[in-house]
Amino acid sequence: MSELVDGLVKLARDHPWVKSVRIVSHDETPAGSLELKIRCRLVKDYQLQIWLHQADDSQDYAYQFFADQPILRWDNAPHFPHIATAPHHFHTEHNKVTESPLTGQPLQDVRKVLAEIETWIAERETNSKE
C-alpha cells in the first residue's frame, strides 16, 4: 500500500473514537492512480467513510459521517461553484451546503473531519443532558 493509504489507516486506527477500520476497496496503479474506500466504525454506532480518487490530473474526495443516514459530509465535487471554498464544500446535518475548511490534503483533512465529528457528538451529548 502507498504511504498515503497507510497514513490514513494509521490515523483512523489511532483515533480514540474509532473502534475499527476496514478497507472496503483499494486499487492503486504504478503510475500513481488511486481508488480508495475506507469504513470506520465509531463510538455510539456511528460510521465514517473515507473515499478518494486520484489520477494524474485530478483528486476527488468525499468524507461521510453517518449512522442509518448521512449526518455530515465533506467533498469536492464541482457542483457548488458559488461557495467561496469551491470546489471544497460541507453538507450540514440539515443538508445545508456551506464553505469547507478542507483543502484536498487527505491526511490533514481527515484530522479536521474527525475533530468536527468529535465536536458534533459532544454537542449532542451535552444537549441530551440538559
C-alpha positions, 0 to 999 in steps of 0.5 A, spaced: 500 500 500 502 507 498 504 511 504 498 515 503 493 509 504 497 507 510 497 514 513 490 514 513 489 507 516 494 509 521 490 515 523 483 512 523 486 506 527 489 511 532 483 515 533 480 514 540 473 514 537 474 509 532 473 502 534 475 499 527 477 500 520 476 496 514 478 497 507 472 496 503 476 497 496 483 499 494 486 499 487 492 503 486 496 503 479 504 504 478 503 510 475 500 513 481 492 512 480 488 511 486 481 508 488 480 508 495 474 506 500 475 506 507 469 504 513 470 506 520 466 504 525 465 509 531 463 510 538 455 510 539 454 506 532 456 511 528 460 510 521 465 514 517 467 513 510 473 515 507 473 515 499 478 518 494 480 518 487 486 520 484 489 520 477 494 524 474 490 530 473 485 530 478 483 528 486 476 527 488 474 526 495 468 525 499 468 524 507 461 521 510 459 521 517 453 517 518 449 512 522 442 509 518 443 516 514 448 521 512 449 526 518 455 530 515 459 530 509 465 533 506 467 533 498 469 536 492 465 535 487 464 541 482 457 542 483 457 548 488 461 553 484 458 559 488 461 557 495 467 561 496 471 554 498 469 551 491 470 546 489 471 544 497 464 544 500 460 541 507 453 538 507 450 540 514 446 535 518 440 539 515 443 538 508 445 545 508 451 546 503 456 551 506 464 553 505 469 547 507 475 548 511 478 542 507 483 543 502 484 536 498 490 534 503 487 527 505 491 526 511 490 533 514 483 533 512 481 527 515 484 530 522 479 536 521 473 531 519 474 527 525 475 533 530 468 536 527 465 529 528 468 529 535 465 536 536 458 534 533 457 528 538 459 532 544 454 537 542 449 532 542 451 529 548 451 535 552 444 537 549 441 530 551 443 532 558 440 538 559 
